[in-house]
Amino acid sequence: MDGQLSPRAAKAAERHLSHCAACRGVVDLHQQTKARMQLGTRRPDVPLSLLQTLSNLPDEAPAAGPLPRRRRWWARLGRSRGLGAGVVVVGASFAVVATAYLAGARPAEADPVAPSFDSYAADFADGYGTAQDTMTVAAMSRLDSNGFPCHERLAGTLERVDGRWHEGSGTIAVTYSDGTHRLRLYEQNGALDTSTVTGFSADVWDEHRVWVRSGSPAVVTWDSDGVVYTVVSDVDRDTLVQAVSELPSAAHPQSRLDRLEDGVERMSAWLGAA
């Protein structure tokens, strides 16, 4: 995906991906995650107050006359080598901080997604469709570490028993069970199209803003940081609320410090991959 393989190894990987839908799905999801991380950066705007201050600075050239004027002590200090090097270091540090701040910006928009709620409920009752491919434990672990939760356990008693990848819709489906009841988690890239939640009621579950359709099975949906989550389950409400609370919630407003920290992490990842 990053072009780090030798030509021979790259060809071998391409041959494998051409007939392995599970691995191809994992690569696609990694590429989409990387693309989301690189969205949203733009050239910073120069504050108007800074432009006005710079425009009011006096010229450096001394006034004409028989004798040059004596430079004040702060002018001499400003022209010293030590301070000049310090200004360069501070300027470079400011550039790094500014770059990190820009890199830490979250994506402004994501493609709208209309989850197939009725199909999900039917699949929950009747089983998976034939177009879905089983994911390995290793593949689910990689997805879990790259922003697509595939936790081994939810709500204490629900254990992961299966994971599927639907190539056509780009949907991950992970099934959990306590031996009696089941919960299935669907994940897709994008933002929830709220015009499609007909028959749902808006609610807040442990700081999660969700849309809920009661019934058997119950359906809960929301989005967070460019991923749409849909849970279909026949567990009791308390267990369902707890399971949802262990998954990513709708993104909170990003503070300047959060954005800077996110940017530093992304820059470190980019440098590590270079």
LINSULPE-V132483 format. One record per residue. N is the residue number from 1. RES is the residue in one letter. SS is DSSP state (alpha for helix, beta for strand, coil for the rest). NEAR is the number of other ideal C-beta (glycine too) atoms within 12 Angstrom. Layout:
# LINSULPE-V132483
N:RES:SS:NEAR
N:RES:SS:NEAR
This chain:
# LINSULPE-V132483
1:M:coil:23
2:D:coil:15
3:G:coil:11
4:Q:coil:12
5:L:coil:14
6:S:coil:10
7:P:alpha:11
8:R:alpha:10
9:A:alpha:13
10:A:alpha:16
11:K:alpha:13
12:A:alpha:14
13:A:alpha:22
14:E:alpha:18
15:R:alpha:14
16:H:alpha:18
17:L:alpha:21
18:S:alpha:13
19:H:alpha:12
20:C:coil:22
21:A:alpha:24
22:A:alpha:29
23:C:alpha:26
24:R:alpha:25
25:G:alpha:37
26:V:alpha:35
27:V:alpha:27
28:D:alpha:29
29:L:alpha:37
30:H:alpha:25
31:Q:alpha:20
32:Q:alpha:30
33:T:alpha:28
34:K:alpha:21
35:A:alpha:18
36:R:alpha:29
37:M:alpha:28
38:Q:coil:22
39:L:coil:23
40:G:coil:24
41:T:coil:25
42:R:coil:13
43:R:coil:9
44:P:coil:17
45:D:coil:11
46:V:coil:13
47:P:coil:10
48:L:alpha:10
49:S:alpha:11
50:L:alpha:13
51:L:alpha:12
52:Q:alpha:11
53:T:alpha:11
54:L:alpha:12
55:S:alpha:12
56:N:coil:10
57:L:coil:10
58:P:coil:10
59:D:coil:9
60:E:coil:10
61:A:coil:9
62:P:coil:14
63:A:coil:11
64:A:coil:9
65:G:coil:8
66:P:coil:7
67:L:coil:8
68:P:coil:10
69:R:coil:12
70:R:coil:9
71:R:coil:14
72:R:coil:10
73:W:alpha:10
74:W:alpha:10
75:A:alpha:15
76:R:alpha:13
77:L:alpha:15
78:G:alpha:16
79:R:coil:15
80:S:coil:15
81:R:alpha:12
82:G:alpha:13
83:L:alpha:16
84:G:alpha:14
85:A:alpha:12
86:G:alpha:15
87:V:alpha:17
88:V:alpha:14
89:V:alpha:14
90:V:alpha:14
91:G:alpha:14
92:A:alpha:14
93:S:alpha:14
94:F:alpha:15
95:A:alpha:16
96:V:alpha:20
97:V:alpha:23
98:A:alpha:23
99:T:alpha:23
100:A:alpha:30
101:Y:alpha:28
102:L:alpha:26
103:A:alpha:30
104:G:coil:30
105:A:coil:27
106:R:coil:28
107:P:coil:26
108:A:coil:14
109:E:coil:12
110:A:coil:25
111:D:coil:21
112:P:beta:18
113:V:beta:30
114:A:coil:25
115:P:coil:41
116:S:coil:26
117:F:alpha:32
118:D:alpha:20
119:S:alpha:26
120:Y:alpha:39
121:A:alpha:27
122:A:alpha:17
123:D:alpha:31
124:F:alpha:34
125:A:alpha:18
126:D:alpha:12
127:G:coil:15
128:Y:coil:26
129:G:coil:21
130:T:coil:13
131:A:coil:17
132:Q:beta:30
133:D:beta:27
134:T:beta:23
135:M:coil:36
136:T:coil:20
137:V:alpha:18
138:A:alpha:15
139:A:alpha:31
140:M:alpha:33
141:S:alpha:20
142:R:alpha:25
143:L:alpha:36
144:D:alpha:27
145:S:alpha:17
146:N:coil:28
147:G:coil:25
148:F:coil:41
149:P:coil:32
150:C:coil:36
151:H:coil:26
152:E:coil:18
153:R:beta:21
154:L:beta:34
155:A:coil:30
156:G:coil:17
157:T:coil:21
158:L:beta:34
159:E:beta:21
160:R:beta:30
161:V:beta:25
162:D:beta:27
163:G:beta:38
164:R:beta:36
165:W:beta:38
166:H:beta:32
167:E:coil:25
168:G:coil:17
169:S:coil:28
170:G:coil:28
171:T:beta:39
172:I:beta:42
173:A:beta:44
174:V:beta:45
175:T:beta:33
176:Y:beta:39
177:S:beta:25
178:D:coil:23
179:G:coil:11
180:T:coil:14
181:H:coil:28
182:R:beta:34
183:L:beta:44
184:R:beta:43
185:L:beta:47
186:Y:beta:45
187:E:beta:47
188:Q:beta:35
189:N:beta:38
190:G:coil:29
191:A:beta:30
192:L:beta:34
193:D:coil:21
194:T:alpha:21
195:S:alpha:12
196:T:alpha:24
197:V:coil:27
198:T:coil:15
199:G:coil:15
200:F:coil:24
201:S:beta:18
202:A:beta:18
203:D:beta:23
204:V:beta:18
205:W:beta:29
206:D:coil:20
207:E:coil:18
208:H:beta:30
209:R:beta:25
210:V:beta:36
211:W:beta:34
212:V:beta:30
213:R:beta:28
214:S:coil:17
215:G:coil:19
216:S:coil:18
217:P:coil:29
218:A:beta:36
219:V:beta:40
220:V:beta:44
221:T:beta:46
222:W:beta:39
223:D:beta:36
224:S:beta:30
225:D:coil:30
226:G:coil:33
227:V:beta:39
228:V:beta:42
229:Y:beta:44
230:T:beta:46
231:V:beta:47
232:V:beta:39
233:S:beta:42
234:D:coil:26
235:V:coil:32
236:D:coil:20
237:R:alpha:20
238:D:alpha:16
239:T:alpha:28
240:L:alpha:38
241:V:alpha:27
242:Q:alpha:25
243:A:alpha:41
244:V:alpha:41
245:S:alpha:23
246:E:coil:26
247:L:coil:41
248:P:coil:27
249:S:coil:22
250:A:coil:28
251:A:coil:24
252:H:coil:14
253:P:coil:9
254:Q:coil:20
255:S:coil:14
256:R:alpha:15
257:L:alpha:14
258:D:alpha:19
259:R:alpha:25
260:L:alpha:23
261:E:alpha:19
262:D:alpha:28
263:G:alpha:30
264:V:alpha:22
265:E:alpha:18
266:R:alpha:30
267:M:alpha:27
268:S:alpha:17
269:A:alpha:21
270:W:alpha:19
271:L:alpha:14
272:G:alpha:11
273:A:alpha:15
274:A:coil:10
